[in-house]
Amino acid sequence: MAGAMTIASLLEPVTGQPGPARLVHAADWMQGRTLYGGASALVAYTMAVRAFPGLPPLRAGQIAFVAPVGEDIELRAEIIRQGRNVTQVRSEILAEGRIALSAFWLFGEGRAPNAHHAPARPDDWPGVPEESDVVTHQFAPAFVARNFELRRSHPKGSDTGATVRRWARLTEAHDLDPVAKLVLMGDVMPPGAMRAMQRQGPVSSINWSFNVLDPESRSRGGWYLAENASQHADSGYSSERLRMWDADGRQVLDGLQCVAVFG
């Protein structure tokens, strides 16, 4: 198991009040010189929901990763518009007085559906996570080894093109609500473009836009199948589709991301 409630400790300084905050447990979630994207997005999401209690369920998020996020930050949030069903909130993380992350959240009450279309699970569904091989963390960032258990979704050595897909779950007992968990885990896979790179080099997420398909998702055993698939990579950038399914094959998150590919 991971350290004692590192997620709760990371979020404890996020009170919902605007102003300076010190993320004293940021080291547990660092990816290079910045907080892992899912963790920094979770900080911004937590700021929004603690600043404005009673919001409807989250339906979508748009996140710009502008600059590195470290221990010492400043937080702010505001309601942009509040309608009968939908509330739109902006929250921001500042570092050294400048915006490091800007997030736009769409919260919406559920309505009786006038359209119903269930997303299909992948044709090459890997089966249950409990029967999949454990993935070692020898090449993964330290925050992954510290906070996640990963299992394969394809036999080792399979040709998956420019797609990275793994079963993932948090190794720590936590009290995250279902949406907060999806925000934290939704960006855990490296970009699919890494499978298409001609030589090793750094990559960096620039933005992340996603729709929450099931804000009440509670997957069996905490397992989610996370996938990053490059749709197009050229000129130093990759357009990635990010998706997550629960352990029973129901898609719970659908997103897009622009990734900078260096080297």
FIZALUM-490808 format. One record per residue: residue number from 1; residue in three letters; chain; x, y, z of N, C-alpha, C in turn. Coordinates in Angstrom, 1 decimal. Layout:
# FIZALUM-490808
REC   nr  rest  kette    n_px    n_py    n_pz   ca_px   ca_py   ca_pz    c_px    c_py    c_pz
REC  NUM   ALA      A       X       Y       Z       X       Y       Z       X       Y       Z
...
END
This chain:
# FIZALUM-490808
REC   nr  rest  kette    n_px    n_py    n_pz   ca_px   ca_py   ca_pz    c_px    c_py    c_pz
REC    1   MET      A     0.8    -1.2     0.0     0.0     0.0     0.0     0.9     1.2     0.0
REC    2   ALA      A     0.3     2.3    -0.5     1.1     3.6    -0.6     1.1     4.2     0.8
REC    3   GLY      A     1.7     5.4     0.9     1.8     6.1     2.1     0.5     6.4     2.7
REC    4   ALA      A     0.5     6.9     3.9    -0.8     7.1     4.7    -1.6     8.3     4.1
REC    5   MET      A    -2.6     7.9     3.3    -3.6     8.8     2.8    -2.9    10.0     2.1
REC    6   THR      A    -2.1     9.7     1.1    -1.4    10.7     0.4    -2.4    11.6    -0.4
REC    7   ILE      A    -3.4    11.0    -0.9    -4.4    11.8    -1.7    -5.1    12.8    -0.8
REC    8   ALA      A    -5.6    12.3     0.4    -6.2    13.3     1.3    -5.3    14.3     1.8
REC    9   SER      A    -4.0    13.9     2.0    -3.0    14.9     2.4    -2.7    15.9     1.4
REC   10   LEU      A    -2.7    15.5     0.1    -2.4    16.4    -1.0    -3.5    17.4    -1.0
REC   11   LEU      A    -4.8    17.0    -0.8    -5.9    17.9    -1.0    -6.3    18.7     0.2
REC   12   GLU      A    -5.7    18.3     1.4    -6.1    19.0     2.6    -5.9    20.5     2.6
REC   13   PRO      A    -4.9    21.0     2.0    -4.7    22.5     1.9    -5.7    23.2     1.0
REC   14   VAL      A    -6.5    22.5     0.2    -7.5    23.1    -0.7    -8.8    23.2     0.1
REC   15   THR      A    -8.9    24.4     0.6   -10.1    24.7     1.5   -11.3    25.2     0.8
REC   16   GLY      A   -11.1    25.7    -0.4   -12.2    26.4    -1.1   -12.1    27.9    -1.0
REC   17   GLN      A   -11.3    28.3    -0.1   -11.0    29.8     0.0    -9.9    30.2    -0.9
REC   18   PRO      A   -10.1    31.3    -1.6    -9.1    31.8    -2.5    -7.8    32.2    -1.8
REC   19   GLY      A    -6.7    32.1    -2.5    -5.4    32.5    -1.9    -4.3    31.5    -1.9
REC   20   PRO      A    -3.2    31.8    -1.2    -2.1    30.9    -1.2    -2.4    29.5    -0.5
REC   21   ALA      A    -1.7    28.5    -1.0    -1.8    27.2    -0.4    -0.5    26.5    -0.6
REC   22   ARG      A    -0.1    25.6     0.3     1.1    24.8     0.2     0.7    23.4     0.1
REC   23   LEU      A     1.0    22.7    -1.0     0.8    21.3    -1.2     2.0    20.5    -0.6
REC   24   VAL      A     1.9    20.3     0.7     3.1    19.7     1.4     3.3    18.3     1.0
REC   25   HIS      A     2.4    17.6     0.4     2.6    16.2    -0.1     2.7    16.1    -1.6
REC   26   ALA      A     3.0    17.2    -2.2     3.1    17.2    -3.7     4.2    16.3    -4.2
REC   27   ALA      A     5.2    16.0    -3.4     6.3    15.2    -3.8     5.9    13.8    -4.2
REC   28   ASP      A     4.8    13.3    -3.5     4.2    12.0    -3.8     3.6    11.9    -5.2
REC   29   TRP      A     3.4    13.0    -5.9     2.7    13.0    -7.1     3.4    13.8    -8.2
REC   30   MET      A     4.7    14.0    -8.0     5.4    14.8    -9.0     5.8    14.0   -10.2
REC   31   GLN      A     5.8    14.6   -11.4     6.2    14.0   -12.6     7.2    15.0   -13.2
REC   32   GLY      A     8.5    14.7   -13.0     9.5    15.6   -13.3     9.4    16.9   -12.4
REC   33   ARG      A     9.3    18.0   -13.0     9.3    19.3   -12.2     7.9    19.8   -12.0
REC   34   THR      A     6.9    19.0   -12.3     5.5    19.5   -12.1     4.7    18.3   -11.6
REC   35   LEU      A     3.6    18.7   -10.9     2.6    17.8   -10.4     2.0    17.0   -11.6
REC   36   TYR      A     1.9    15.7   -11.4     1.2    14.8   -12.4    -0.1    15.5   -12.8
REC   37   GLY      A    -0.4    15.4   -14.1    -1.6    16.2   -14.7    -2.9    15.8   -14.0
REC   38   GLY      A    -3.1    14.5   -13.7    -4.4    14.1   -13.0    -4.5    14.7   -11.6
REC   39   ALA      A    -3.3    14.8   -10.9    -3.3    15.3    -9.6    -3.5    16.8    -9.6
REC   40   SER      A    -2.9    17.5   -10.5    -3.1    19.0   -10.6    -4.5    19.3   -11.0
REC   41   ALA      A    -5.1    18.5   -11.9    -6.5    18.7   -12.3    -7.4    18.4   -11.1
REC   42   LEU      A    -7.1    17.4   -10.3    -7.9    17.1    -9.1    -7.8    18.2    -8.1
REC   43   VAL      A    -6.7    18.9    -8.0    -6.6    20.0    -7.1    -7.5    21.1    -7.5
REC   44   ALA      A    -7.5    21.4    -8.8    -8.4    22.4    -9.4    -9.9    22.0    -9.2
REC   45   TYR      A   -10.2    20.8    -9.5   -11.6    20.3    -9.3   -12.0    20.4    -7.9
REC   46   THR      A   -11.1    20.0    -6.9   -11.4    20.1    -5.5   -11.7    21.5    -5.1
REC   47   MET      A   -10.9    22.4    -5.6   -11.1    23.8    -5.3   -12.5    24.3    -5.7
REC   48   ALA      A   -12.9    23.9    -6.9   -14.2    24.3    -7.4   -15.3    23.7    -6.5
REC   49   VAL      A   -15.3    22.4    -6.2   -16.4    21.9    -5.4   -16.4    22.3    -3.9
REC   50   ARG      A   -15.2    22.6    -3.4   -15.1    23.1    -2.0   -15.5    24.6    -1.9
REC   51   ALA      A   -15.2    25.3    -3.0   -15.6    26.7    -3.0   -17.1    26.9    -3.2
REC   52   PHE      A   -17.7    25.9    -3.9   -19.2    26.1    -4.1   -19.9    24.7    -3.8
REC   53   PRO      A   -20.1    24.5    -2.5   -20.7    23.2    -2.2   -22.1    23.1    -2.8
REC   54   GLY      A   -22.6    21.8    -3.0   -23.9    21.6    -3.6   -24.0    21.7    -5.1
REC   55   LEU      A   -22.9    21.7    -5.8   -23.0    21.7    -7.2   -23.6    20.4    -7.7
REC   56   PRO      A   -24.2    20.4    -8.9   -24.7    19.2    -9.5   -23.5    18.3    -9.9
REC   57   PRO      A   -23.7    17.1   -10.4   -22.6    16.2   -10.8   -21.8    16.8   -12.0
REC   58   LEU      A   -20.5    16.5   -12.0   -19.6    17.0   -13.1   -19.9    16.2   -14.3
REC   59   ARG      A   -20.1    17.0   -15.4   -20.3    16.4   -16.7   -19.2    16.5   -17.7
REC   60   ALA      A   -18.4    17.5   -17.5   -17.2    17.8   -18.4   -16.2    18.7   -17.8
REC   61   GLY      A   -15.0    18.6   -18.3   -13.9    19.5   -17.9   -13.0    19.8   -19.0
REC   62   GLN      A   -12.5    21.0   -19.0   -11.5    21.5   -20.0   -10.3    22.1   -19.2
REC   63   ILE      A    -9.2    21.5   -19.4    -8.0    21.9   -18.6    -6.9    22.3   -19.5
REC   64   ALA      A    -6.2    23.4   -19.1    -5.0    23.8   -19.8    -3.9    23.7   -18.8
REC   65   PHE      A    -2.9    22.9   -19.2    -1.7    22.8   -18.4    -0.7    23.8   -18.9
REC   66   VAL      A    -0.6    24.9   -18.2     0.1    26.1   -18.7     1.6    26.1   -18.3
REC   67   ALA      A     1.8    25.8   -17.1     3.2    25.9   -16.5     3.3    24.9   -15.4
REC   68   PRO      A     4.5    24.6   -14.9     4.7    23.6   -13.8     4.0    24.0   -12.5
REC   69   VAL      A     3.4    23.0   -11.9     2.7    23.2   -10.6     3.6    22.5    -9.5
REC   70   GLY      A     4.0    23.2    -8.5     4.8    22.6    -7.4     4.1    22.7    -6.1
REC   71   GLU      A     4.8    22.8    -5.0     4.3    22.9    -3.7     3.6    24.2    -3.4
REC   72   ASP      A     4.2    25.3    -3.7     3.6    26.6    -3.4     2.8    27.2    -4.5
REC   73   ILE      A     1.5    27.3    -4.2     0.6    27.7    -5.3    -0.4    28.7    -4.7
REC   74   GLU      A    -1.2    29.3    -5.6    -2.4    30.1    -5.2    -3.6    29.6    -6.0
REC   75   LEU      A    -4.7    29.5    -5.3    -5.9    29.0    -5.9    -7.0    30.0    -6.0
REC   76   ARG      A    -7.8    29.9    -7.0    -9.0    30.8    -7.1   -10.1    30.1    -7.9
REC   77   ALA      A   -11.3    30.4    -7.7   -12.5    29.8    -8.4   -13.6    30.8    -8.5
REC   78   GLU      A   -14.4    30.7    -9.6   -15.5    31.6    -9.7   -16.6    30.9   -10.5
REC   79   ILE      A   -17.9    31.2   -10.2   -19.0    30.7   -11.0   -19.1    31.6   -12.2
REC   80   ILE      A   -19.0    31.0   -13.4   -19.2    31.8   -14.6   -20.6    32.0   -15.0
REC   81   ARG      A   -21.4    31.0   -14.8   -22.8    31.0   -15.1   -23.5    29.9   -14.3
REC   82   GLN      A   -24.7    30.3   -13.8   -25.5    29.3   -13.1   -26.9    29.3   -13.6
REC   83   GLY      A   -27.3    28.3   -14.3   -28.6    28.2   -14.9   -29.5    27.2   -14.1
REC   84   ARG      A   -30.6    26.9   -14.7   -31.5    26.0   -14.0   -31.0    24.6   -13.7
REC   85   ASN      A   -30.3    24.1   -14.8   -29.7    22.8   -14.7   -28.2    22.7   -14.7
REC   86   VAL      A   -27.5    23.7   -15.4   -26.1    23.6   -15.6   -25.4    24.8   -14.9
REC   87   THR      A   -24.3    24.5   -14.2   -23.5    25.5   -13.6   -22.1    25.4   -14.2
REC   88   GLN      A   -21.5    26.5   -14.6   -20.2    26.4   -15.2   -19.2    27.2   -14.3
REC   89   VAL      A   -18.1    26.5   -13.9   -17.2    27.1   -12.9   -15.8    27.1   -13.5
REC   90   ARG      A   -15.1    28.1   -13.2   -13.6    28.2   -13.6   -12.8    28.2   -12.3
REC   91   SER      A   -11.8    27.3   -12.3   -10.8    27.3   -11.2    -9.4    27.4   -11.8
REC   92   GLU      A    -8.5    28.0   -11.0    -7.2    28.2   -11.6    -6.1    27.9   -10.5
REC   93   ILE      A    -5.0    27.4   -10.9    -3.8    27.3   -10.0    -2.8    28.3   -10.5
REC   94   LEU      A    -2.3    29.1    -9.6    -1.2    30.0   -10.0     0.1    29.6    -9.3
REC   95   ALA      A     1.2    29.8   -10.0     2.5    29.6    -9.4     3.3    30.8    -9.7
REC   96   GLU      A     4.0    31.3    -8.7     4.8    32.6    -8.8     4.0    33.7    -9.4
REC   97   GLY      A     2.7    33.8    -9.0     1.8    34.9    -9.5     1.3    34.7   -10.9
REC   98   ARG      A     1.6    33.6   -11.6     1.1    33.5   -12.9     0.3    32.2   -13.0
REC   99   ILE      A    -0.6    32.1   -14.0    -1.5    30.9   -14.1    -0.6    29.7   -14.6
REC  100   ALA      A    -0.7    28.7   -13.8    -0.1    27.4   -14.1    -1.0    26.4   -14.7
REC  101   LEU      A    -2.3    26.5   -14.2    -3.3    25.6   -14.7    -4.7    26.3   -14.7
REC  102   SER      A    -5.4    26.2   -15.8    -6.7    26.8   -15.9    -7.7    25.8   -16.2
REC  103   ALA      A    -8.8    25.7   -15.5    -9.8    24.6   -15.7   -11.2    25.2   -15.8
REC  104   PHE      A   -12.0    24.7   -16.7   -13.4    25.1   -16.8   -14.2    23.8   -16.6
REC  105   TRP      A   -15.1    23.9   -15.7   -15.9    22.7   -15.3   -17.4    22.9   -15.6
REC  106   LEU      A   -18.0    21.9   -16.1   -19.4    22.0   -16.4   -20.1    21.0   -15.5
REC  107   PHE      A   -20.9    21.5   -14.6   -21.7    20.7   -13.7   -23.2    20.7   -14.2
REC  108   GLY      A   -23.8    19.5   -14.2   -25.2    19.5   -14.7   -26.1    18.5   -14.0
REC  109   GLU      A   -27.3    18.9   -13.7   -28.3    18.0   -13.1   -28.7    17.0   -14.2
REC  110   GLY      A   -29.0    15.8   -13.8   -29.5    14.8   -14.7   -31.0    15.1   -15.1
REC  111   ARG      A   -31.4    14.7   -16.3   -32.8    14.9   -16.8   -33.3    13.6   -17.4
REC  112   ALA      A   -34.6    13.4   -17.5   -35.1    12.2   -18.2   -34.6    12.2   -19.6
REC  113   PRO      A   -34.0    11.1   -20.1   -33.3    11.1   -21.4   -34.2    11.2   -22.5
REC  114   ASN      A   -33.9    12.1   -23.5   -34.6    12.1   -24.8   -33.8    11.4   -25.8
REC  115   ALA      A   -32.6    11.0   -25.5   -31.7    10.2   -26.4   -31.0     9.3   -25.5
REC  116   HIS      A   -30.8     8.1   -26.0   -30.0     7.0   -25.3   -29.2     6.3   -26.2
REC  117   HIS      A   -27.9     6.3   -26.0   -26.9     5.6   -26.9   -25.8     5.1   -26.0
REC  118   ALA      A   -25.7     3.9   -25.8   -24.6     3.4   -24.9   -23.3     3.2   -25.7
REC  119   PRO      A   -22.2     3.7   -25.2   -20.9     3.4   -25.9   -20.5     2.0   -26.0
REC  120   ALA      A   -19.9     1.5   -27.1   -19.5     0.1   -27.2   -18.2     0.0   -26.5
REC  121   ARG      A   -17.9    -1.2   -26.0   -16.6    -1.5   -25.4   -15.7    -1.9   -26.6
REC  122   PRO      A   -14.4    -1.9   -26.4   -13.5    -2.2   -27.5   -13.7    -3.6   -28.0
REC  123   ASP      A   -13.5    -3.8   -29.3   -13.6    -5.2   -29.9   -12.7    -6.1   -29.3
REC  124   ASP      A   -11.5    -5.6   -28.9   -10.5    -6.5   -28.3   -10.5    -6.4   -26.8
REC  125   TRP      A   -11.7    -6.5   -26.2   -11.8    -6.4   -24.8   -10.9    -7.4   -24.1
REC  126   PRO      A   -10.1    -6.9   -23.1    -9.1    -7.8   -22.5    -9.5    -8.8   -21.5
REC  127   GLY      A   -10.8    -8.8   -21.1   -11.2    -9.7   -20.1   -11.1    -9.0   -18.7
REC  128   VAL      A   -11.2    -9.8   -17.6   -11.2    -9.2   -16.3    -9.8    -8.9   -15.9
REC  129   PRO      A    -9.6    -7.8   -15.1    -8.3    -7.3   -14.7    -7.6    -8.3   -13.8
REC  130   GLU      A    -8.3    -9.0   -13.0    -7.7    -9.9   -12.0    -6.9   -11.1   -12.7
REC  131   GLU      A    -7.3   -11.3   -14.0    -6.6   -12.4   -14.7    -5.5   -11.9   -15.6
REC  132   SER      A    -5.2   -10.6   -15.6    -4.2   -10.0   -16.4    -2.9    -9.9   -15.7
REC  133   ASP      A    -1.8    -9.9   -16.5    -0.4    -9.9   -15.9    -0.1    -8.5   -15.3
REC  134   VAL      A     0.6    -8.6   -14.1     1.0    -7.3   -13.5     2.1    -6.6   -14.3
REC  135   VAL      A     2.0    -5.3   -14.4     3.0    -4.5   -15.1     4.0    -4.0   -14.1
REC  136   THR      A     5.3    -4.3   -14.4     6.3    -3.7   -13.5     6.4    -2.2   -13.8
REC  137   HIS      A     7.0    -1.5   -12.9     7.1     0.0   -13.0     8.5     0.5   -13.3
REC  138   GLN      A     9.4    -0.4   -13.9    10.8     0.0   -14.0    11.0     1.2   -14.9
REC  139   PHE      A    10.1     1.5   -15.8    10.3     2.6   -16.7     9.2     3.7   -16.4
REC  140   ALA      A     8.4     3.5   -15.4     7.3     4.5   -15.2     7.8     5.6   -14.2
REC  141   PRO      A     7.2     6.8   -14.3     7.5     7.8   -13.3     7.3     7.3   -11.9
REC  142   ALA      A     8.0     7.9   -10.9     7.9     7.5    -9.6     6.5     7.6    -9.0
REC  143   PHE      A     5.8     8.6    -9.4     4.4     8.7    -8.8     3.5     7.6    -9.2
REC  144   VAL      A     3.8     7.0   -10.4     3.0     5.8   -10.8     3.3     4.6    -9.9
REC  145   ALA      A     4.5     4.3    -9.7     4.9     3.2    -8.9     4.4     3.4    -7.5
REC  146   ARG      A     4.4     4.6    -7.0     4.0     4.9    -5.6     2.5     4.8    -5.4
REC  147   ASN      A     1.7     5.1    -6.4     0.3     5.3    -6.2    -0.7     4.4    -7.0
REC  148   PHE      A    -0.1     3.7    -8.0    -1.0     2.9    -8.9    -0.5     1.4    -9.0
REC  149   GLU      A    -1.5     0.5    -9.2    -1.2    -0.8    -9.6    -1.6    -0.9   -11.0
REC  150   LEU      A    -0.8    -1.5   -11.9    -1.1    -1.6   -13.3    -1.1    -3.0   -13.7
REC  151   ARG      A    -2.0    -3.4   -14.7    -2.0    -4.7   -15.3    -2.1    -4.6   -16.8
REC  152   ARG      A    -1.6    -5.6   -17.5    -1.7    -5.5   -18.9    -3.1    -5.7   -19.5
REC  153   SER      A    -3.3    -5.1   -20.6    -4.6    -5.3   -21.3    -4.4    -6.1   -22.6
REC  154   HIS      A    -3.1    -6.4   -23.0    -2.7    -7.2   -24.1    -1.5    -8.0   -23.7
REC  155   PRO      A    -1.3    -9.2   -24.3     0.0    -9.9   -24.0     1.2    -9.1   -24.2
REC  156   LYS      A     2.2    -9.3   -23.5     3.5    -8.5   -23.7     4.0    -8.7   -25.1
REC  157   GLY      A     4.4    -7.6   -25.7     4.9    -7.7   -27.1     3.9    -7.6   -28.2
REC  158   SER      A     2.6    -7.4   -27.8     1.5    -7.2   -28.8     1.7    -5.9   -29.5
REC  159   ASP      A     1.4    -5.9   -30.8     1.4    -4.7   -31.6     0.1    -3.9   -31.4
REC  160   THR      A     0.1    -2.9   -30.7    -1.1    -2.1   -30.4    -1.1    -0.7   -31.2
REC  161   GLY      A    -0.1    -0.6   -32.1     0.0     0.6   -32.8     0.4     1.8   -31.9
REC  162   ALA      A    -0.2     3.0   -32.1     0.1     4.1   -31.3    -0.9     4.3   -30.2
REC  163   THR      A    -1.1     3.2   -29.5    -2.1     3.1   -28.4    -1.4     2.5   -27.1
REC  164   VAL      A    -1.6     3.2   -26.0    -1.2     2.6   -24.7    -2.5     2.4   -23.9
REC  165   ARG      A    -2.7     1.1   -23.4    -3.8     0.7   -22.7    -3.4    -0.2   -21.6
REC  166   ARG      A    -3.9     0.1   -20.3    -3.6    -0.7   -19.2    -4.8    -0.7   -18.2
REC  167   TRP      A    -4.9    -1.8   -17.5    -5.7    -1.7   -16.3    -5.0    -0.9   -15.2
REC  168   ALA      A    -5.7    -0.1   -14.5    -5.1     0.7   -13.4    -6.0     0.8   -12.2
REC  169   ARG      A    -5.5     0.9   -11.1    -6.2     1.2    -9.9    -5.3     1.8    -8.8
REC  170   LEU      A    -5.9     2.6    -8.0    -5.1     3.2    -6.9    -4.7     2.2    -5.9
REC  171   THR      A    -3.5     2.3    -5.4    -3.1     1.3    -4.4    -3.4     1.7    -2.9
REC  172   GLU      A    -3.9     2.9    -2.8    -4.2     3.5    -1.5    -5.7     3.5    -1.2
REC  173   ALA      A    -6.0     3.2     0.1    -7.4     3.4     0.5    -7.7     4.9     0.5
REC  174   HIS      A    -8.8     5.2     0.1    -9.1     6.7    -0.1   -10.6     6.9     0.1
REC  175   ASP      A   -11.0     8.1     0.2   -12.4     8.5     0.3   -12.8     9.4    -0.8
REC  176   LEU      A   -12.2     9.3    -2.0   -12.5    10.2    -3.1   -13.9     9.9    -3.6
REC  177   ASP      A   -14.7    10.9    -4.0   -15.9    10.7    -4.7   -15.7    10.1    -6.1
REC  178   PRO      A   -16.6     9.5    -6.7   -16.4     8.8    -8.0   -15.8     9.7    -9.1
REC  179   VAL      A   -16.3    10.9    -9.2   -15.8    11.9   -10.2   -14.3    12.3    -9.9
REC  180   ALA      A   -14.0    12.6    -8.6   -12.7    12.9    -8.3   -11.7    11.8    -8.6
REC  181   LYS      A   -12.1    10.6    -8.5   -11.3     9.4    -8.8   -11.0     9.4   -10.3
REC  182   LEU      A   -12.1     9.6   -11.1   -11.9     9.6   -12.6   -10.9    10.7   -13.0
REC  183   VAL      A   -11.1    11.9   -12.4   -10.2    13.0   -12.7    -8.7    12.7   -12.4
REC  184   LEU      A    -8.5    12.1   -11.2    -7.2    11.7   -10.8    -6.6    10.6   -11.7
REC  185   MET      A    -7.4     9.7   -12.2    -6.9     8.5   -12.9    -6.9     8.7   -14.4
REC  186   GLY      A    -7.7     9.7   -14.9    -7.9     9.8   -16.4    -6.7    10.1   -17.2
REC  187   ASP      A    -5.7    10.6   -16.6    -4.5    11.0   -17.4    -3.3    10.2   -17.0
REC  188   VAL      A    -3.5     9.0   -16.4    -2.4     8.2   -15.9    -1.5     7.5   -17.0
REC  189   MET      A    -2.1     7.2   -18.1    -1.3     6.6   -19.2    -0.5     7.6   -19.9
REC  190   PRO      A     0.7     7.1   -20.4     1.5     8.0   -21.2     0.9     8.1   -22.6
REC  191   PRO      A     1.2     9.1   -23.4     0.5     9.3   -24.7     0.8     8.2   -25.6
REC  192   GLY      A    -0.1     7.8   -26.4     0.1     6.8   -27.4     1.2     7.1   -28.4
REC  193   ALA      A     1.4     8.4   -28.6     2.5     8.8   -29.5     3.9     8.2   -29.1
REC  194   MET      A     4.0     7.9   -27.9     5.3     7.3   -27.5     5.6     6.0   -28.2
REC  195   ARG      A     4.5     5.3   -28.7     4.7     4.1   -29.4     5.1     4.4   -30.9
REC  196   ALA      A     5.0     5.6   -31.3     5.3     6.0   -32.7     6.6     6.8   -32.8
REC  197   MET      A     7.2     7.1   -31.6     8.4     8.0   -31.7     9.6     7.2   -32.3
REC  198   GLN      A    10.3     7.9   -33.1    11.5     7.4   -33.8    12.7     7.2   -32.8
REC  199   ARG      A    12.7     8.0   -31.8    13.8     8.0   -30.8    13.2     8.5   -29.5
REC  200   GLN      A    13.8     8.1   -28.4    13.3     8.5   -27.1    13.4    10.0   -26.9
REC  201   GLY      A    12.5    10.5   -26.2    12.5    12.0   -25.9    11.3    12.3   -24.9
REC  202   PRO      A    11.4    13.5   -24.3    10.3    13.8   -23.4     9.0    14.2   -24.1
REC  203   VAL      A     7.9    14.0   -23.4     6.6    14.4   -23.9     5.9    15.2   -22.8
REC  204   SER      A     4.9    16.0   -23.1     4.3    16.9   -22.1     2.9    17.2   -22.6
REC  205   SER      A     1.9    16.9   -21.7     0.5    17.2   -21.9     0.3    18.7   -21.9
REC  206   ILE      A    -0.4    19.2   -22.9    -0.7    20.7   -23.0    -2.1    21.0   -22.5
REC  207   ASN      A    -3.0    20.1   -22.9    -4.4    20.4   -22.4    -5.1    19.0   -22.3
REC  208   TRP      A    -6.3    19.0   -21.8    -7.1    17.8   -21.6    -8.5    18.2   -21.5
REC  209   SER      A    -9.3    17.7   -22.4   -10.8    18.0   -22.4   -11.5    16.6   -22.3
REC  210   PHE      A   -12.4    16.5   -21.4   -13.1    15.2   -21.2   -14.5    15.4   -20.8
REC  211   ASN      A   -15.3    14.3   -21.1   -16.7    14.2   -20.7   -16.8    13.1   -19.7
REC  212   VAL      A   -17.6    13.3   -18.7   -17.8    12.2   -17.7   -19.1    11.5   -18.1
REC  213   LEU      A   -19.0    10.3   -18.4   -20.2     9.5   -18.9   -21.0     8.9   -17.8
REC  214   ASP      A   -20.3     8.6   -16.6   -21.0     8.1   -15.5   -20.4     8.7   -14.2
REC  215   PRO      A   -21.0     9.8   -13.7   -20.5    10.5   -12.5   -20.7     9.7   -11.2
REC  216   GLU      A   -21.3     8.5   -11.3   -21.5     7.7   -10.1   -20.7     6.4   -10.2
REC  217   SER      A   -19.7     6.3   -11.1   -19.0     5.1   -11.4   -18.3     4.6   -10.2
REC  218   ARG      A   -18.5     3.3    -9.9   -17.8     2.6    -8.8   -17.4     1.3    -9.3
REC  219   SER      A   -16.3     1.2   -10.0   -15.9     0.0   -10.7   -15.4    -1.1    -9.7
REC  220   ARG      A   -15.7    -2.3   -10.0   -15.4    -3.5    -9.2   -13.9    -3.5    -8.9
REC  221   GLY      A   -13.6    -3.6    -7.6   -12.2    -3.7    -7.2   -11.4    -2.4    -7.4
REC  222   GLY      A   -12.1    -1.3    -7.9   -11.3    -0.1    -8.2   -10.6     0.0    -9.5
REC  223   TRP      A   -10.8    -1.1   -10.3   -10.1    -1.2   -11.6   -10.7    -0.4   -12.7
REC  224   TYR      A    -9.9     0.3   -13.5   -10.4     1.0   -14.7    -9.4     0.7   -15.8
REC  225   LEU      A    -9.9     0.5   -17.0    -9.1     0.3   -18.2    -8.9     1.7   -18.8
REC  226   ALA      A    -7.6     2.2   -18.8    -7.3     3.5   -19.2    -6.5     3.4   -20.6
REC  227   GLU      A    -6.9     4.2   -21.5    -6.3     4.2   -22.8    -6.0     5.6   -23.4
REC  228   ASN      A    -4.8     5.7   -23.9    -4.4     6.9   -24.6    -4.0     6.4   -26.0
REC  229   ALA      A    -4.6     7.0   -27.0    -4.4     6.6   -28.4    -4.1     7.8   -29.3
REC  230   SER      A    -3.0     7.8   -29.9    -2.6     8.9   -30.8    -3.5     8.8   -32.1
REC  231   GLN      A    -4.2     9.9   -32.4    -5.0    10.0   -33.6    -4.2    10.6   -34.8
REC  232   HIS      A    -3.2    11.4   -34.4    -2.4    12.0   -35.4    -1.1    12.6   -34.7
REC  233   ALA      A     0.0    12.3   -35.2     1.3    12.8   -34.6     2.2    13.4   -35.7
REC  234   ASP      A     2.6    14.6   -35.6     3.5    15.3   -36.6     3.8    16.6   -36.0
REC  235   SER      A     4.9    17.2   -36.5     5.4    18.5   -36.2     5.6    18.8   -34.8
REC  236   GLY      A     5.8    17.7   -34.0     6.1    17.9   -32.6     4.9    17.9   -31.7
REC  237   TYR      A     3.7    17.5   -32.2     2.5    17.4   -31.4     1.7    16.1   -31.7
REC  238   SER      A     1.0    15.6   -30.8     0.1    14.5   -31.0    -1.3    14.8   -30.5
REC  239   SER      A    -2.3    14.5   -31.3    -3.7    14.6   -30.9    -4.1    13.2   -30.4
REC  240   GLU      A    -4.4    13.2   -29.1    -4.7    11.9   -28.4    -6.1    11.8   -28.0
REC  241   ARG      A    -6.7    10.6   -28.1    -8.0    10.3   -27.5    -7.8     9.5   -26.2
REC  242   LEU      A    -8.4    10.0   -25.1    -8.2     9.4   -23.8    -9.6     8.8   -23.4
REC  243   ARG      A    -9.6     7.5   -23.1   -10.8     6.8   -22.7   -10.6     6.0   -21.4
REC  244   MET      A   -11.7     5.8   -20.7   -11.7     4.9   -19.5   -12.9     4.0   -19.5
REC  245   TRP      A   -12.7     2.8   -19.1   -13.9     1.8   -19.0   -13.8     1.2   -17.6
REC  246   ASP      A   -14.9     0.9   -17.0   -14.9     0.2   -15.7   -14.6    -1.3   -16.0
REC  247   ALA      A   -14.6    -2.1   -14.9   -14.2    -3.5   -15.0   -15.2    -4.3   -15.7
REC  248   ASP      A   -16.4    -3.8   -15.9   -17.4    -4.6   -16.6   -17.6    -4.1   -18.1
REC  249   GLY      A   -16.7    -3.2   -18.5   -16.7    -2.8   -19.9   -17.6    -1.6   -20.2
REC  250   ARG      A   -18.1    -0.9   -19.2   -18.8     0.3   -19.5   -17.9     1.5   -19.6
REC  251   GLN      A   -18.0     2.3   -20.6   -17.1     3.4   -20.8   -17.6     4.5   -19.8
REC  252   VAL      A   -16.7     5.1   -19.1   -17.0     6.1   -18.0   -16.5     7.5   -18.3
REC  253   LEU      A   -15.4     7.6   -19.2   -14.8     8.8   -19.5   -14.4     8.9   -20.9
REC  254   ASP      A   -14.5    10.0   -21.6   -14.2    10.1   -23.0   -13.5    11.5   -23.2
REC  255   GLY      A   -12.3    11.5   -23.7   -11.6    12.8   -23.8   -10.6    12.9   -24.9
REC  256   LEU      A   -10.1    14.1   -25.0    -9.1    14.5   -26.0    -7.9    15.2   -25.3
REC  257   GLN      A    -6.7    15.1   -26.0    -5.6    15.8   -25.4    -4.6    16.2   -26.5
REC  258   CYS      A    -4.0    17.3   -26.3    -2.9    17.7   -27.2    -1.6    17.5   -26.4
REC  259   VAL      A    -0.6    16.8   -27.0     0.6    16.5   -26.3     1.8    17.0   -27.1
REC  260   ALA      A     2.7    17.6   -26.5     4.0    18.1   -27.1     4.9    16.9   -27.1
REC  261   VAL      A     5.5    16.6   -28.3     6.5    15.5   -28.4     7.8    16.1   -28.8
REC  262   PHE      A     8.8    16.0   -27.8    10.1    16.5   -28.0    11.1    15.5   -28.5
REC  263   GLY      A    12.3    15.9   -28.7    13.4    15.0   -29.0    13.7    14.8   -30.5
END
